[in-house]
Amino acid sequence: MSSNVYQLDAKTADKLMQFLPGSDSNLPPGSKYRKKIEGQTVTVYSSNKLMVQGSASEAVALKLLRDAGIKVAGESSEKKKSTSSNSISYDGFNCIGSDEAGSGDYFGPMTVVASYVNKKHAEILKVLGVMDSKNLKDDKIIELAEQIIPIIPHSLLVLDNPKYNERKALGWSQVKMKAVLHNQAITNVLKKMDGEPLDYIVIDQFAVQGVYENYALTAIPERDKTRFETKGESKSIAIAASSIIARYAFVKYYDEIIRETGIHITKGAGAKVDLEAAKIIEKKGIAYLDSVTKKDFKNRAKALALVNKKK
């Protein structure tokens, strides 16, 4: 049995574990996570080492790390080049693309969008300037979203904070939530297409296909046409369009929280967010904070500590 070991720091190990399916309860000594994934044994140790054991250990380890957005040292440029050259030019086909926003933000919901973009619409979206939403400011996101929403068939699903927190309390990981929402959004779009041609369904990859299928609850529609792509917004304009609409919906919810509290809140989950959450506790109470945040994030405990420190 081959094995691959990666030394992570505490922050990176925590980030990885957010994207992994739920751990087995019977853990070996010195470990904080163990699960069989795609036939490989995946273990995260208290020392923050990741070990993957099995016949396909390297491939699965690299996929898991990439899915979590973790750079892997030692990948050759030749390997990256060959991966890129084998990718499909999706914008020359009729595609459904799906993406999400809000999963890494303490405040606000998780929004998931699937969109159908045919070859004609792909050209229009390019002229409008549709691209990866991570490279766009909020005002540009709003401008673009309001132009493309009337043009393309799409499905927007919003997992608000109370529902997110309920799922977490039931043991759902973010990956499971995303898989269920992506699958449902794609199914919804398929029902809106009215016989339009479909070549591919492209999902911005947040989990390897086996994990996605395990969590999706219902069968993947058009499975033979479905592809999973890392950094999908740069490879498919259908994903880029979905990314913009998802971010647009997220920004609208975020702005509503600011209006309700009168407190500026920062996106993400950094130290500024702790301070802002503490101000909201003081102004509106912990119950309100929990209704507009993801309770499993560490920001909650840090904000409470800040409030208690003042007392």
C-alpha positions as CSV (number, residue, x, y, z in Angstrom):
1,M,0.0,0.0,0.0
2,S,1.4,3.4,-1.0
3,S,1.1,6.4,1.2
4,N,1.6,10.1,0.7
5,V,2.3,12.5,3.6
6,Y,2.0,16.3,3.6
7,Q,3.0,18.6,6.5
8,L,0.4,21.4,6.8
9,D,0.2,24.2,9.3
10,A,-2.7,24.5,11.7
11,K,-4.6,27.0,9.6
12,T,-4.2,25.0,6.4
13,A,-5.2,21.8,8.1
14,D,-8.4,23.4,9.5
15,K,-9.2,24.7,6.0
16,L,-8.7,21.2,4.5
17,M,-11.0,19.7,7.2
18,Q,-13.8,22.1,6.3
19,F,-13.9,20.5,2.8
20,L,-13.6,16.9,3.9
21,P,-16.6,14.6,4.5
22,G,-17.5,13.8,8.2
23,S,-14.8,11.9,10.1
24,D,-15.2,8.3,11.4
25,S,-15.7,8.3,15.2
26,N,-13.1,5.6,16.0
27,L,-9.9,7.6,15.5
28,P,-6.3,6.3,15.9
29,P,-4.2,7.8,18.6
30,G,-2.7,11.2,17.7
31,S,-5.2,11.9,14.9
32,K,-8.1,14.3,14.6
33,Y,-9.7,13.0,11.3
34,R,-9.9,9.7,9.5
35,K,-12.2,8.7,6.6
36,K,-12.1,6.3,3.6
37,I,-12.4,8.6,0.5
38,E,-12.5,7.1,-3.0
39,G,-11.0,3.9,-1.6
40,Q,-8.1,5.6,0.1
41,T,-7.6,6.1,3.8
42,V,-7.3,9.8,4.6
43,T,-5.9,10.8,8.0
44,V,-5.2,14.2,9.5
45,Y,-3.0,14.0,12.6
46,S,-2.9,16.4,15.6
47,S,0.5,17.5,14.3
48,N,-1.4,18.7,11.2
49,K,0.1,16.1,8.9
50,L,-2.1,14.8,6.1
51,M,-1.6,11.1,5.2
52,V,-3.4,9.4,2.3
53,Q,-2.9,5.6,2.0
54,G,-3.9,3.4,-0.9
55,S,-3.2,2.5,-4.5
56,A,-4.2,6.0,-5.7
57,S,-3.0,7.9,-2.7
58,E,-1.1,10.6,-4.5
59,A,-3.9,11.4,-7.0
60,V,-6.6,11.6,-4.2
61,A,-4.3,13.6,-1.9
62,L,-3.7,16.2,-4.6
63,K,-7.4,16.4,-5.5
64,L,-8.4,16.9,-1.8
65,L,-5.8,19.7,-1.4
66,R,-6.7,21.4,-4.6
67,D,-10.4,21.2,-3.8
68,A,-9.7,23.1,-0.6
69,G,-7.7,25.7,-2.5
70,I,-4.4,24.6,-1.0
71,K,-1.3,25.0,-3.1
72,V,0.7,21.8,-3.4
73,A,4.5,22.2,-3.5
74,G,6.5,20.1,-5.9
75,E,4.1,19.9,-8.8
76,S,6.1,20.3,-11.9
77,S,5.3,23.0,-14.4
78,E,5.3,20.2,-17.1
79,K,2.5,18.4,-15.2
80,K,0.5,21.7,-14.9
81,K,1.0,22.4,-18.5
82,S,-0.2,19.0,-19.6
83,T,-3.3,19.3,-17.4
84,S,-4.1,22.6,-18.9
85,S,-3.6,21.5,-22.5
86,N,-6.1,18.6,-22.0
87,S,-8.9,20.9,-20.8
88,I,-12.0,21.3,-22.9
89,S,-12.8,24.7,-24.5
90,Y,-16.2,24.9,-22.9
91,D,-17.2,28.3,-24.4
92,G,-17.4,26.6,-27.8
93,F,-20.2,24.4,-26.5
94,N,-23.7,24.7,-24.9
95,C,-23.1,24.4,-21.2
96,I,-24.7,24.5,-17.8
97,G,-22.2,25.9,-15.2
98,S,-22.5,26.0,-11.5
99,D,-20.7,27.9,-8.7
100,E,-21.3,29.2,-5.2
101,A,-20.5,32.2,-3.0
102,G,-20.3,32.8,0.8
103,S,-18.9,29.6,2.0
104,G,-15.8,31.2,3.4
105,D,-17.6,34.2,4.9
106,Y,-18.7,34.3,8.6
107,F,-21.5,36.7,7.9
108,G,-24.2,36.0,5.3
109,P,-25.7,32.9,3.6
110,M,-24.3,30.4,1.1
111,T,-25.6,31.1,-2.4
112,V,-25.4,28.6,-5.2
113,V,-26.2,29.2,-8.9
114,A,-26.4,27.1,-12.0
115,S,-26.7,28.8,-15.4
116,Y,-27.3,27.6,-19.0
117,V,-25.1,29.4,-21.5
118,N,-25.4,28.5,-25.2
119,K,-22.7,29.4,-27.8
120,K,-24.6,32.6,-28.8
121,H,-25.0,33.8,-25.3
122,A,-21.3,33.0,-24.5
123,E,-20.3,35.6,-27.1
124,I,-22.7,38.2,-25.6
125,L,-21.4,37.6,-22.0
126,K,-17.8,38.0,-23.2
127,V,-18.7,41.4,-24.7
128,L,-20.4,42.4,-21.5
129,G,-17.1,41.5,-19.6
130,V,-18.2,38.5,-17.7
131,M,-15.3,36.9,-15.9
132,D,-14.2,35.4,-12.6
133,S,-16.2,37.2,-9.9
134,K,-13.2,37.0,-7.5
135,N,-11.5,39.6,-9.7
136,L,-14.4,42.0,-9.7
137,K,-15.5,44.7,-7.1
138,D,-19.0,44.6,-5.7
139,D,-20.3,47.5,-7.8
140,K,-19.2,45.7,-11.0
141,I,-20.7,42.4,-9.8
142,I,-24.1,44.2,-9.3
143,E,-23.9,45.9,-12.7
144,L,-23.0,42.7,-14.6
145,A,-25.5,40.5,-12.7
146,E,-28.4,42.8,-13.5
147,Q,-27.5,42.7,-17.2
148,I,-27.1,38.9,-17.4
149,I,-29.9,37.7,-15.1
150,P,-32.6,38.5,-17.8
151,I,-30.6,36.8,-20.5
152,I,-29.7,33.3,-19.3
153,P,-31.8,30.5,-17.8
154,H,-30.5,30.1,-14.2
155,S,-31.4,28.8,-10.8
156,L,-30.4,30.7,-7.6
157,L,-30.6,28.8,-4.3
158,V,-29.9,30.5,-1.0
159,L,-29.0,28.6,2.2
160,D,-29.7,31.3,4.8
161,N,-27.8,31.3,8.1
162,P,-30.6,29.6,10.3
163,K,-30.8,26.7,7.8
164,Y,-27.0,26.5,7.4
165,N,-26.7,26.3,11.2
166,E,-29.4,23.6,11.4
167,R,-27.6,21.5,8.8
168,K,-24.3,21.9,10.7
169,A,-26.0,20.8,13.9
170,L,-27.1,17.7,12.1
171,G,-23.5,16.9,11.2
172,W,-23.5,18.2,7.6
173,S,-20.2,19.4,6.2
174,Q,-20.0,22.4,3.9
175,V,-19.2,20.0,1.1
176,K,-22.4,18.1,1.6
177,M,-24.4,21.3,1.6
178,K,-22.8,22.4,-1.6
179,A,-23.3,19.1,-3.3
180,V,-27.0,19.1,-2.5
181,L,-27.5,22.7,-3.6
182,H,-25.4,22.4,-6.8
183,N,-27.3,19.3,-7.8
184,Q,-30.6,20.9,-7.2
185,A,-29.8,24.1,-9.0
186,I,-28.6,22.1,-12.1
187,T,-31.8,20.0,-12.0
188,N,-33.8,23.2,-11.9
189,V,-32.0,24.7,-14.9
190,L,-32.5,21.5,-16.9
191,K,-36.2,22.0,-16.5
192,K,-36.0,25.5,-17.8
193,M,-34.2,24.7,-21.1
194,D,-37.2,23.9,-23.3
195,G,-35.3,21.5,-25.6
196,E,-32.2,23.7,-25.9
197,P,-29.1,21.6,-26.8
198,L,-26.7,20.6,-24.0
199,D,-23.1,19.5,-24.4
200,Y,-21.7,19.7,-20.9
201,I,-22.5,20.4,-17.3
202,V,-19.5,22.0,-15.7
203,I,-19.2,22.3,-11.9
204,D,-16.6,24.5,-10.2
205,Q,-14.9,21.7,-8.3
206,F,-15.2,21.8,-4.5
207,A,-15.0,18.1,-4.1
208,V,-13.8,15.1,-6.1
209,Q,-16.6,13.5,-8.1
210,G,-17.0,10.5,-5.8
211,V,-17.5,12.7,-2.8
212,Y,-19.9,14.9,-4.7
213,E,-22.0,11.9,-5.8
214,N,-22.0,10.5,-2.3
215,Y,-23.3,13.7,-0.8
216,A,-25.7,14.9,-3.5
217,L,-28.7,12.9,-2.1
218,T,-30.2,12.5,-5.6
219,A,-28.6,11.1,-8.7
220,I,-26.5,13.5,-10.8
221,P,-28.5,14.5,-13.9
222,E,-26.9,14.0,-17.3
223,R,-23.9,12.3,-15.5
224,D,-22.1,11.4,-18.7
225,K,-22.0,15.1,-19.7
226,T,-20.9,16.3,-16.2
227,R,-17.4,17.6,-15.7
228,F,-15.6,18.9,-12.5
229,E,-13.1,21.7,-13.1
230,T,-10.8,23.5,-10.6
231,K,-10.7,27.3,-11.1
232,G,-13.7,26.7,-13.3
233,E,-14.6,30.4,-13.7
234,S,-11.5,30.8,-15.9
235,K,-12.4,27.8,-18.0
236,S,-16.2,28.2,-18.6
237,I,-18.1,31.4,-19.0
238,A,-21.2,29.5,-17.8
239,I,-19.4,29.0,-14.4
240,A,-18.3,32.6,-14.5
241,A,-21.9,33.8,-15.0
242,S,-23.1,31.6,-12.2
243,S,-20.3,33.0,-10.0
244,I,-21.4,36.5,-10.7
245,I,-25.1,35.9,-9.9
246,A,-24.2,33.9,-6.8
247,R,-21.9,36.8,-5.6
248,Y,-24.6,39.3,-6.5
249,A,-27.2,37.5,-4.3
250,F,-24.6,37.2,-1.5
251,V,-23.7,40.9,-1.6
252,K,-27.4,41.9,-1.4
253,Y,-27.9,39.8,1.7
254,Y,-24.7,41.3,3.2
255,D,-25.9,44.8,2.5
256,E,-29.1,44.0,4.3
257,I,-27.2,42.9,7.5
258,I,-25.3,46.3,7.4
259,R,-28.6,48.2,7.1
260,E,-30.2,46.2,10.0
261,T,-27.2,46.7,12.3
262,G,-25.8,50.1,11.2
263,I,-22.4,48.4,11.5
264,H,-20.0,48.0,8.6
265,I,-19.0,44.3,8.3
266,T,-16.1,42.9,6.4
267,K,-16.3,39.9,4.1
268,G,-14.3,36.8,5.0
269,A,-13.4,35.5,8.4
270,G,-10.5,37.6,9.6
271,A,-9.6,39.6,12.7
272,K,-11.7,42.6,11.6
273,V,-14.8,40.3,11.5
274,D,-14.2,39.3,15.1
275,L,-14.4,43.0,16.2
276,E,-17.5,43.7,14.1
277,A,-19.2,40.6,15.4
278,A,-18.5,41.8,19.0
279,K,-20.1,45.1,18.2
280,I,-23.2,43.4,16.9
281,I,-23.4,41.3,20.1
282,E,-23.3,44.4,22.2
283,K,-25.9,46.2,20.0
284,K,-28.3,43.4,19.1
285,G,-27.4,40.3,21.1
286,I,-25.9,36.9,20.4
287,A,-29.2,35.5,19.1
288,Y,-29.3,38.1,16.3
289,L,-25.6,37.5,15.5
290,D,-26.3,33.7,15.1
291,S,-29.2,34.5,12.8
292,V,-26.9,36.2,10.3
293,T,-23.7,34.2,10.7
294,K,-22.3,30.6,10.4
295,K,-22.1,29.5,14.0
296,D,-19.4,26.9,13.4
297,F,-16.8,29.5,12.4
298,K,-14.2,30.4,15.1
299,N,-15.2,34.1,14.8
300,R,-18.1,33.5,17.1
301,A,-16.0,32.4,20.1
302,K,-13.5,35.2,19.4
303,A,-16.2,37.8,19.3
304,L,-17.7,36.5,22.6
305,A,-14.3,36.7,24.2
306,L,-13.9,40.3,23.1
307,V,-17.3,41.2,24.6
308,N,-16.5,39.4,27.9
309,K,-13.1,41.1,28.1
310,K,-14.9,44.5,28.3
311,K,-17.1,43.4,31.2
